[in-house]
Structures are given as C-alpha cells and as structure tokens.
C-alpha cells in the first residue's frame, strides 16, 4: 500500500512541493471544458450553422464544410464531434449527404486533428507523457514539446486519415456500405423531416451537456475565442521560452524559445485567455450570471472523465517504469525481431489495444512508456518513430472500435445509427492503416522521415485510385456534387 500511495501522491506532489507540470495540465483541461461550454451557451455554433446554410451551394461544398470545421475546431475531440455535427448536419441534410458520411467526417477529423495539435486536450496529455519518458531516459537533445512537434510528420495514420476525409469529400469515394447509405440519402431516406425543417432544433450539445444555446449568438462568438486561444498559447510559449533562454544567458530565437518553453504554464495562460473571451461574449448578451456559472460547472464536469484517465495513466506509467516492462519486452525482441520492424509492430499492437479498450488515451498511457523503454534498450535512434507508431496505432484502434467514446459521439453529432457509422467507416480506417504500415516499415528501415513519408504518400495515392475504381458511378437520382 505504501508503494501505491507514494506512486499516486507523486502525481500531485513532487520533491516536497506541488507537481506544477501535472497540475498545469489538469488546470488547462478544466479551462478548456469551461470554454467549450460557454461557446455552446453563446449560440456561436448555432449562428455559424445558419451562416453556412446560406452560403454552401453544393453537395461537395457541404461535405468540405464539415471537413474544414473538423480541422478548425481542434481544441477537444468531444467538442469537435458535437459542435461540428450541430453546425454541419442541417447543411449536409439539405444536399442529401448521408448521416453515415457526416459521422465519418466528424470522427476522422476529430481525433486525428487533436492528436497533432499542441494547444488541445490531447496535445497537453501526450506532451506530459513524452516529457516523463525523456527525463527517465536522460534525453536532453529536445524538449517534450520539441519531441511532440517532431512526431507530427511521423504520425502517418493521423495525417493520412485527414487527407482521406478530403479525398472522400471531393472525389466521392463511396465504397461498401457507405455507397448504400449515400444512395438511400439521395432518395431522401434516413433523415428526420421535422428536424430538417428548422436548423434551430439542431442542439446536439444542448442535449449532451444540458446547456441552453442563445439565439443572439454571432459567428464571431465561436471563431474569436478559438483564435485567441491559439494566439495566446503560442505567445505564452514564446514568452516562457524566452525567459528560460534569458536565464541561461542565451540569445532569443523562435526555435530556441519553443524548445525551452514551459508548456504547462503556456497552455494555462492560453486557456485563460480563451475562457475570458468566451465569457465576455455571453456576458455581452445579458445572460444571467446564474446560467453562466451553471454552464461553467457543466463544462468543468465534462472534463472530469478525461482528468481521471490522465491521473490513472500517470500512475500506470510510473508502475510500468518501475516494473521495467519495456526492458523485458526489448529482451524478447533482441535476436528474434529486427529493430526496424518495431515501429510497425508497435503500431499494430497499439491499434489492437485501443480497439479492445475503446480508449486511445488509455493506450497512450500504457504503450508510450513501454515504447520508450524498448527504444532505449534496443535502438535509441528509433525512440521518436516508435512513439509516433503508438500515437498512430492508438488513433487507428480508437476509430475502429464500436465502444470508443469518440466514435459514439460522432454518431451522436451526426444523428446516425452507431453501428452504421462503425461499419461504413471501417473500410477507410483500414485503408489508411495499410498506408501507415508501409510508412512505418520504411521509417524503421531507413530512419528517414522524408523517404518514409514519400513511400506512404505513394501508397495513399494508390489506395485512393483503388477506392475510386470500386466506387461505381452515382445513380442518376443523386444530386450533383
């Protein structure tokens, strides 16, 4: 019990004081939850939906709108799925885009975008885990943020899942059950007529979080706080990084500032600016303070689940390190498996674990420290490729899993039958996973990001050509794209 107690308390207390790194990340998650709840209360999502309805003129345009919004609203995957669903669904319904197609767009932009953005709940979580791995192995060549940024082009699944969404939206790559749903939608099937009559009834977030959406909202009420969150976070990173460089008597450079920044503090500053700007928008509308405070509490509560997962992941990560699990697995690999195969093997293992558990965050917490230990014990130069493989595999498994919270919320945001969403998304997820495998095999063999990205890009184009050939000509009754 004393060991467990010490391990858990280490999450909150370090060297006799508060663990400021961990507490900063938890504070950012709470601020993010409150900010997204206020964005809902302000009516910004509703106003954007009405604005989009008057400007999108084609079926292709409606799909691209949903895809671009999925990329833009990256602060959190839950908010992404629900907000983009509420905004896009009235528009895609008008052009007879199936709910299954919308659910696919929501799901395949939410997690992939969040996992490559530092100023998101996912980015904050991953950076904390990476920071611990770097410290435990004495790696000082790059900071936790620097390592995270280096992982982005190696996260083949996230990158090509996003590209696949735009390829599907632009070229109409409808295969398998997705094509059946698109044909049914073109005939007006699969929609709720009463819901389509009035876009103001598209209150997914209201139903999920019990927040009343204001009808006085403007498009800027949604866009401005998100932009300010990004700008303030980046500015804070430069400021705290500059302070660190100054303390070490080093000249200020943008790259140096990012390498030496205090990520936790910067995210808190950015979150505060985003929250204050969202708060100003609702107070300007004259919304009662009681309603505002209730919304803030709902927003904070919405992050409690993520916070618990994060605390458990930190604890499990410490236990895994003490048990030397990664070192043990590396002894099994040595002499039996070539080190160049480890990235693709970790990608598949992480995918299997995320699929089985339905959580990419839990998989991050367990598999990232193991991957770090294996890399340190076998080939340290493969540290980042192996970490990237875990990130990519976790998102892949999460996408395919019917019990994943993000998959469920994407179905909810699109008002799509959940099993229909899982079955229609699977061919695209598996296709991108195949592309990713080629990328990780090339990365393991060459240790070159450029060559592996070229190899995976060629594979991606080939997959798109195959999907295009499988996607038969649309029926005459389908609206023009």
Beta strands, then each sheet from edge to edge (+ up, - down):
strand 1: 13-14
strand 2: 17-18
sheet 1: 1+ 2-
end
